């Protein structure tokens, strides 16, 4: 099955007009690249000077117009889909040791399935087009889901050849908030008269934050992996768990009990372990991140994200991405940062931060309503992630299946990537319109971390292909 790929980075830039531009070539990219790349700005609020910047890459396919679109959103909140999604996870290129771009053999724009692909970055945290003072004056901007919907509608006006394409929503982490909220707006938008409906077909969420009272509870997971002691697990169960800690954090009501428990967890887990990946080694050779100081109160978190590495790949890839995207010639090729703002691009953080109150919203009811409207949902989890452990996402999937009275369509068991176990999965569905319909799938990805396509790229590509095709993950018999 052929496929095409739209790889777009949506991050808030502040710009005065819509402008789609062909990227002639990115600095250091391989010769004879067979697909086109575009970037530009789509205005979402002209009054406030708000726009979304995108990076658009067609699939390596002879007929991209026959294939669907996929919108990918990274999370954080406030982390870069340019750095994480495009260059670290599943885009067509990754920076090499000498600054050149190397083609990603597991890129999701390979001509084997059909999709197009966009990435979202919230609230001006990548490349801006106004001054620091203007951005600070704008401050916190509400209506992210509304802006994302406006972007999609106006993007399709600029690329009308894709208006009738099937549309898939995918993402990870805080996209567990972004995507259900956006999908709900799309379903409402489609009810309007005299519009071309957005043909939303399905949703896939990796290691998603869905409910802060369930998704983030990591005590049992850390203990089962030997990362915390029996005594510390008991303190998490009796004094303060991850959910309570987050509620206190976002309401500025710190308690000594929570501080003590989480300091103890941090000490036992250790400073050289990334909570998004228990297998992650540190990059010890590169110093490129030290050239740029992370901004804001989240600086330590963002510095750690800038060092993000892969247990299965280049342990200094994060540093190389960081250095590459801060090159003026790269930003010029991307049509980004045209006003030369006085700060550097960063993986996370910046002068604006996505509305933090949104963090505590429970988006499970939105997912439930989407399933009721015949939108299939895939929830997948890297099994080395302690931020959003697979155990918690599995609980949510099971609760949804019971609430919606869905029946198990597959037994819980291993799925395969080529000839190796890729993870474990189970699907749930119902009998509708004379046939069995799969509405909810939960899948783990063996050896993967918080960013599944980064740490387990081959399994992620298999997962993605099955998702687009609407087929079950490969089992031993098929």
C-alpha positions as semicolon CSV with decimal commas, in nm:
position;residue;x (nm);y (nm);z (nm)
1;X;0,000;0,000;0,000
2;X;0,143;0,337;-0,097
3;X;0,146;0,627;0,142
4;X;0,230;0,993;0,162
5;X;0,352;1,199;0,445
6;X;0,277;1,547;0,571
7;X;0,527;1,625;0,840
8;X;0,435;1,958;0,989
9;X;0,552;2,139;1,294
10;X;0,291;2,357;1,448
11;X;0,429;2,595;1,696
12;X;0,299;2,937;1,782
13;X;0,482;3,206;1,596
14;X;0,353;3,560;1,586
15;X;0,322;3,665;1,228
16;X;0,104;3,890;1,015
17;X;0,010;3,676;0,717
18;X;-0,019;3,324;0,583
19;X;0,273;3,216;0,371
20;X;0,358;2,869;0,244
21;X;0,708;2,837;0,106
22;X;0,889;2,554;-0,063
23;X;1,209;2,454;0,116
24;X;1,472;2,424;-0,153
25;X;1,695;2,213;0,071
26;X;1,786;2,191;0,437
27;X;2,155;2,249;0,510
28;X;2,341;1,920;0,497
29;X;2,054;1,714;0,361
30;X;2,140;1,420;0,131
31;X;2,140;1,467;-0,244
32;X;1,855;1,344;-0,461
33;X;1,580;1,377;-0,199
34;X;1,264;1,260;-0,373
35;X;1,000;1,440;-0,164
36;X;0,907;1,807;-0,129
37;X;0,928;2,006;0,192
38;X;0,736;2,321;0,279
39;X;0,713;2,555;0,574
40;X;0,511;2,864;0,647
41;X;0,274;3,044;0,880
42;X;-0,101;3,003;0,908
43;X;-0,272;3,291;1,089
44;X;-0,510;3,168;1,358
45;X;-0,592;3,501;1,524
46;X;-0,520;3,810;1,316
47;X;-0,631;4,050;1,591
48;X;-0,373;3,917;1,838
49;X;-0,115;3,850;1,567
50;X;-0,119;3,478;1,639
51;X;-0,017;3,212;1,387
52;X;0,103;2,855;1,365
53;X;0,424;2,778;1,184
54;X;0,441;2,443;1,007
55;X;0,696;2,218;0,842
56;X;0,538;2,002;0,573
57;X;0,702;1,702;0,408
58;X;0,537;1,493;0,141
59;X;0,565;1,117;0,140
60;X;0,808;0,927;-0,072
61;X;0,523;0,818;-0,297
62;X;0,445;0,868;-0,667
63;X;0,087;0,968;-0,581
64;X;0,073;1,156;-0,248
65;X;-0,268;1,308;-0,322
66;X;-0,432;0,966;-0,298
67;X;-0,320;0,923;0,062
68;X;-0,441;1,048;0,402
69;X;-0,310;1,318;0,634
70;X;-0,182;1,263;0,985
71;X;-0,145;1,539;1,242
72;X;0,124;1,467;1,501
73;X;0,140;1,670;1,823
74;X;0,425;1,660;2,074
75;X;0,360;1,744;2,436
76;X;0,549;1,890;2,729
77;X;0,344;2,098;2,764
78;X;0,556;2,342;2,571
79;X;0,812;2,109;2,415
80;X;0,924;2,120;2,055
81;X;0,781;1,899;1,786
82;X;1,056;2,030;1,561
83;X;1,330;1,896;1,785
84;X;1,157;1,587;1,920
85;X;0,911;1,473;1,655
86;X;1,080;1,578;1,331
87;X;1,449;1,534;1,400
88;X;1,461;1,293;1,692
89;X;1,168;1,058;1,640
90;X;1,023;0,982;1,299
91;X;1,106;1,256;1,052
92;X;1,301;1,197;0,732
93;X;1,635;1,333;0,863
94;X;1,855;1,328;1,172
95;X;2,171;1,535;1,225
96;X;2,493;1,337;1,197
97;X;2,827;1,380;1,369
98;X;2,960;1,636;1,119
99;X;2,647;1,849;1,090
100;X;2,515;1,667;0,785
101;X;2,163;1,523;0,776
102;X;2,128;1,146;0,760
103;X;1,815;0,985;0,621
104;X;1,611;0,804;0,884
105;X;1,542;0,451;0,759
106;X;1,242;0,433;0,992
107;X;1,095;0,765;0,885
108;X;0,717;0,777;0,876
109;X;0,726;0,932;0,528
110;X;0,853;0,611;0,369
111;X;0,642;0,508;0,072
112;X;0,504;0,194;0,230
113;X;0,183;0,325;0,380
114;X;-0,033;0,626;0,339
115;X;-0,024;0,922;0,568
116;X;0,066;1,281;0,598
117;X;0,197;1,412;0,915
118;X;0,202;1,735;1,116
119;X;0,365;1,824;1,443
120;X;0,238;2,072;1,697
121;X;0,437;2,304;1,917
122;X;0,250;2,532;2,154
123;X;0,281;2,898;2,243
124;X;0,580;3,037;2,066
125;X;0,839;2,804;2,208
126;X;1,028;2,743;1,883
127;X;1,088;3,021;1,634
128;X;0,911;3,352;1,690
129;X;0,862;3,640;1,452
130;X;0,815;3,927;1,694
131;X;1,025;4,084;1,964
132;X;1,069;3,951;2,315
133;X;0,874;4,247;2,454
134;X;0,579;4,187;2,222
135;X;0,567;3,818;2,312
136;X;0,584;3,890;2,685
137;X;0,302;4,143;2,649
138;X;0,080;3,886;2,480
139;X;0,130;3,653;2,775
140;X;-0,070;3,338;2,828
141;X;-0,290;3,264;2,527
142;X;-0,613;3,067;2,575
143;X;-0,787;2,859;2,313
144;X;-0,509;2,627;2,196
145;X;-0,753;2,369;2,060
146;X;-0,945;2,643;1,879
147;X;-0,623;2,773;1,724
148;X;-0,531;2,422;1,614
149;X;-0,870;2,378;1,447
150;X;-0,837;2,714;1,271
151;X;-0,493;2,608;1,156
152;X;-0,625;2,285;1,002
153;X;-0,912;2,461;0,825
154;X;-0,689;2,736;0,685
155;X;-0,408;2,497;0,600
156;X;-0,653;2,299;0,388
157;X;-0,750;2,623;0,216
158;X;-0,385;2,679;0,125
159;X;-0,349;2,317;0,016
160;X;-0,698;2,248;-0,125
161;X;-0,579;1,935;-0,306
162;X;-0,588;1,761;0,034
163;X;-0,938;1,868;0,143
164;X;-1,086;1,528;0,073
165;X;-0,804;1,331;0,234
166;X;-0,871;1,102;0,528
167;X;-0,734;1,263;0,844
168;X;-0,559;1,094;1,138
169;X;-0,459;1,251;1,470
170;X;-0,149;1,118;1,647
171;X;0,086;1,233;1,919
172;X;0,239;1,157;2,256
173;X;0,254;1,265;2,618
174;X;0,066;1,595;2,668
175;X;-0,097;1,534;2,331
176;X;-0,331;1,329;2,552
177;X;-0,478;1,672;2,623
178;X;-0,424;1,845;2,290
179;X;-0,567;1,576;2,064
180;X;-0,895;1,482;2,238
181;X;-0,978;1,851;2,276
182;X;-0,899;1,918;1,910
183;X;-1,087;1,607;1,793
184;X;-1,398;1,714;1,984
185;X;-1,387;2,053;1,808
186;X;-1,342;1,884;1,470
187;X;-1,653;1,674;1,529
188;X;-1,850;1,990;1,615
189;X;-1,706;2,177;1,318
190;X;-1,819;1,899;1,084
191;X;-2,182;1,958;1,188
192;X;-2,183;2,305;1,034
193;X;-2,363;2,359;0,702
194;X;-2,184;2,448;0,379
195;X;-1,837;2,338;0,485
196;X;-1,605;2,064;0,366
197;X;-1,594;1,824;0,658
198;X;-1,257;1,720;0,799
199;X;-1,254;1,344;0,751
200;X;-1,128;1,239;1,092
201;X;-1,074;0,862;1,083
202;X;-0,885;0,757;1,397
203;X;-0,663;0,873;1,685
204;X;-0,337;0,730;1,824
205;X;-0,186;0,849;2,153
206;X;0,153;0,739;2,285
207;X;0,226;0,743;2,660
208;X;-0,056;0,996;2,694
209;X;-0,139;1,217;2,990
210;X;-0,516;1,168;3,008
211;X;-0,598;1,206;3,376
212;X;-0,355;1,342;3,635
213;X;-0,523;1,124;3,899
214;X;-0,438;0,803;3,708
215;X;-0,185;0,853;3,429
216;X;0,110;0,971;3,637
217;X;0,102;0,724;3,929
218;X;0,447;0,567;3,900
219;X;0,527;0,433;4,247
220;X;0,443;0,067;4,180
221;X;0,617;0,081;3,842
222;X;0,939;0,225;3,987
223;X;0,936;-0,025;4,270
224;X;0,876;-0,321;4,036
225;X;1,179;-0,212;3,831
226;X;1,399;-0,186;4,139
227;X;1,432;0,192;4,119
228;X;1,285;0,271;4,464
229;X;1,282;0,086;4,795
230;X;0,995;-0,084;4,980
231;X;0,991;0,199;5,233
232;X;0,965;0,469;4,968
233;X;0,682;0,286;4,791
234;X;0,493;0,275;5,120
235;X;0,546;0,650;5,164
236;X;0,407;0,710;4,813
237;X;0,099;0,508;4,907
238;X;0,042;0,671;5,247
239;X;0,192;1,021;5,241
240;X;0,209;1,158;4,886
241;X;0,183;1,009;4,537
242;X;0,256;1,161;4,197
243;X;-0,100;1,287;4,148
244;X;-0,113;1,472;4,479
245;X;0,231;1,617;4,411
246;X;0,111;1,760;4,077
247;X;-0,204;1,904;4,230
248;X;0,005;2,079;4,493
249;X;0,251;2,201;4,231
250;X;-0,010;2,356;4,004
251;X;-0,200;2,511;4,294
252;X;0,117;2,643;4,465
253;X;0,028;2,461;4,787
254;X;0,347;2,280;4,872
255;X;0,345;2,041;5,167
256;X;0,654;1,924;5,350
257;X;0,529;1,565;5,324
258;X;0,519;1,569;4,943
259;X;0,854;1,743;4,921
260;X;1,015;1,486;5,148
261;X;0,872;1,189;4,957
262;X;0,971;1,322;4,618
263;X;1,317;1,417;4,732
264;X;1,354;1,061;4,854
265;X;1,231;0,921;4,521
266;X;1,474;1,146;4,333
267;X;1,765;1,035;4,554
268;X;1,689;0,666;4,510
269;X;1,626;0,680;4,135
270;X;1,944;0,885;4,092
271;X;2,038;1,199;3,907
272;X;2,169;1,018;3,598
273;X;1,842;0,843;3,513
274;X;1,592;1,013;3,286
275;X;1,242;0,944;3,419
276;X;1,117;0,909;3,063
277;X;1,348;0,612;2,999
278;X;1,500;0,379;3,256
279;X;1,747;0,248;2,994
280;X;1,869;0,589;2,880
281;X;2,247;0,651;2,895
282;X;2,386;1,001;2,932
283;X;2,569;1,179;2,655
284;X;2,916;1,235;2,798
285;X;3,105;1,361;2,493
286;X;2,908;1,656;2,355
287;X;2,912;2,009;2,493
288;X;2,685;2,178;2,239
289;X;2,396;2,214;2,485
290;X;2,617;2,414;2,720
291;X;2,637;2,690;2,459
292;X;2,275;2,778;2,530
293;X;2,117;2,833;2,870
294;X;1,758;2,706;2,915
295;X;1,512;2,977;3,017
296;X;1,255;2,999;3,293
297;X;1,170;2,803;3,605
298;X;1,168;2,478;3,407
299;X;1,533;2,517;3,310
300;X;1,659;2,196;3,471
301;X;1,386;1,992;3,303
302;X;1,459;2,147;2,966
303;X;1,833;2,092;3,000
304;X;1,768;1,725;3,067
305;X;1,541;1,707;2,762
306;X;1,812;1,866;2,552
307;X;2,040;1,578;2,654
308;X;1,783;1,316;2,557
309;X;1,954;1,017;2,403
310;X;1,877;0,671;2,278
311;X;1,983;0,340;2,427
312;X;1,963;0,198;2,076
313;X;2,114;0,483;1,876
314;X;2,340;0,785;1,894
315;X;2,360;0,885;2,263
316;X;2,435;1,246;2,167
317;X;2,160;1,291;1,907
318;X;1,982;1,546;2,126
319;X;2,290;1,765;2,141
320;X;2,330;1,751;1,764
321;X;1,969;1,845;1,702
322;X;2,007;2,133;1,944
323;X;2,315;2,264;1,766
324;X;2,167;2,211;1,419
325;X;1,842;2,397;1,483
326;X;2,029;2,693;1,630
327;X;2,231;2,746;1,312
328;X;2,120;3,066;1,132
329;X;2,137;2,897;0,793
330;X;1,905;2,619;0,914
331;X;1,653;2,865;1,051
332;X;1,670;3,059;0,724
333;X;1,606;2,742;0,523
334;X;1,305;2,668;0,744
335;X;1,174;3,025;0,693
336;X;1,183;3,058;1,072
337;X;1,293;3,324;1,323
338;X;1,288;3,596;1,060
339;X;1,311;3,873;1,319
340;X;1,623;3,727;1,485
341;X;1,498;3,715;1,841
342;X;1,756;3,755;2,120
343;X;1,733;3,399;2,253
344;X;1,805;3,051;2,126
345;X;1,574;2,777;2,011
346;X;1,527;2,517;2,286
347;X;1,368;2,174;2,312
348;X;1,133;2,303;2,581
349;X;1,056;2,627;2,759
350;X;1,090;2,980;2,632
351;X;0,915;3,309;2,705
352;X;0,571;3,148;2,700
353;X;0,444;2,832;2,859
354;X;0,121;2,649;2,778
355;X;-0,165;2,705;3,023
356;X;-0,062;2,492;3,317
357;X;-0,412;2,473;3,465
358;X;-0,503;2,261;3,165
359;X;-0,269;1,994;3,302
360;X;-0,523;1,878;3,561
361;X;-0,812;1,840;3,316
362;X;-0,938;1,484;3,272
363;X;-0,966;1,411;2,898
364;X;-1,092;1,053;2,933
365;X;-1,458;1,165;2,894
366;X;-1,365;1,326;2,560
367;X;-1,212;0,999;2,442
368;X;-1,524;0,815;2,551
369;X;-1,744;1,051;2,348
370;X;-1,520;1,017;2,042
371;X;-1,550;0,638;2,056
372;X;-1,927;0,675;2,078
373;X;-1,903;0,877;1,755
374;X;-1,724;0,585;1,584
375;X;-1,369;0,724;1,609
376;X;-1,126;0,437;1,684
377;X;-0,860;0,505;1,949
378;X;-0,513;0,351;1,984
379;X;-0,336;0,397;2,319
380;X;0,026;0,280;2,310
381;X;0,297;0,285;2,576
382;X;0,671;0,244;2,580
383;X;0,739;0,003;2,864
384;X;1,046;0,189;2,999
385;X;0,862;0,517;3,067
386;X;0,810;0,611;3,432
387;X;0,643;0,946;3,362
388;X;0,328;0,787;3,216
389;X;0,372;0,417;3,300
390;X;0,209;0,156;3,077
391;X;0,026;0,017;3,381
392;X;-0,173;0,339;3,416
393;X;-0,263;0,369;3,048
394;X;-0,375;0,004;3,054
395;X;-0,601;0,080;3,351
396;X;-0,760;0,364;3,154
397;X;-0,810;0,142;2,847
398;X;-0,975;-0,129;3,056
399;X;-1,197;0,125;3,232
400;X;-1,308;0,268;2,896
401;X;-1,389;-0,076;2,757
402;X;-1,607;-0,152;3,060
403;X;-1,778;0,188;3,056
404;X;-1,863;0,159;2,685
405;X;-1,946;-0,214;2,710
406;X;-1,688;-0,302;2,446
407;X;-1,599;-0,666;2,398
408;X;-1,241;-0,798;2,375
409;X;-1,166;-0,869;2,009
410;X;-0,818;-1,007;2,071
411;X;-0,670;-1,178;2,372
412;X;-0,395;-0,994;2,557
413;X;-0,077;-1,119;2,397
414;X;0,238;-1,037;2,200
415;X;0,242;-0,851;1,871
416;X;0,536;-0,874;1,633
417;X;0,774;-0,640;1,455
418;X;0,926;-0,852;1,180
419;X;1,022;-1,173;1,364
420;X;1,061;-1,021;1,710
421;X;0,807;-0,945;1,982
422;X;0,728;-0,577;1,946
423;X;0,516;-0,557;2,260
424;X;0,183;-0,674;2,396
425;X;-0,165;-0,562;2,296
426;X;-0,540;-0,610;2,328
427;X;-0,828;-0,469;2,122
428;X;-1,190;-0,401;2,213
429;X;-1,489;-0,340;1,991
430;X;-1,858;-0,381;1,920
431;X;-2,090;-0,512;1,651
432;X;-2,209;-0,214;1,446
433;X;-2,379;-0,188;1,109
434;X;-2,358;-0,559;1,046
435;X;-1,987;-0,598;1,119
436;X;-1,736;-0,609;1,404
437;X;-1,576;-0,271;1,466
438;X;-1,254;-0,220;1,663
439;X;-1,288;0,094;1,871
440;X;-1,011;0,074;2,129
441;X;-0,665;-0,082;2,122
442;X;-0,404;-0,080;2,396
443;X;-0,048;-0,173;2,300
444;X;0,285;-0,172;2,478
445;X;0,610;-0,125;2,287
446;X;0,889;-0,347;2,412
447;X;1,200;-0,157;2,522
448;X;1,051;0,180;2,425
449;X;1,052;0,492;2,637
450;X;0,835;0,802;2,662
451;X;0,904;0,890;2,299
452;X;0,835;0,552;2,140
453;X;0,950;0,628;1,781
454;X;1,284;0,754;1,912
455;X;1,385;0,457;2,123
456;X;1,206;0,182;1,926
457;X;1,181;0,316;1,570
458;X;1,117;-0,015;1,394
459;X;0,835;-0,119;1,629
460;X;0,689;0,232;1,608
461;X;0,678;0,215;1,228
462;X;0,500;-0,122;1,241
463;X;0,254;0,022;1,494
464;X;0,194;0,327;1,277
465;X;0,134;0,124;0,962
466;X;-0,123;-0,096;1,136
467;X;-0,293;0,214;1,276
468;X;-0,328;0,379;0,935
469;X;-0,450;0,058;0,773
470;X;-0,707;0,002;1,047
471;X;-0,570;-0,349;1,093
472;X;-0,472;-0,550;1,400
473;X;-0,111;-0,551;1,506
474;X;0,078;-0,854;1,366
475;X;0,035;-1,165;1,578
476;X;0,226;-1,493;1,541
477;X;-0,039;-1,641;1,312
478;X;-0,048;-1,344;1,072
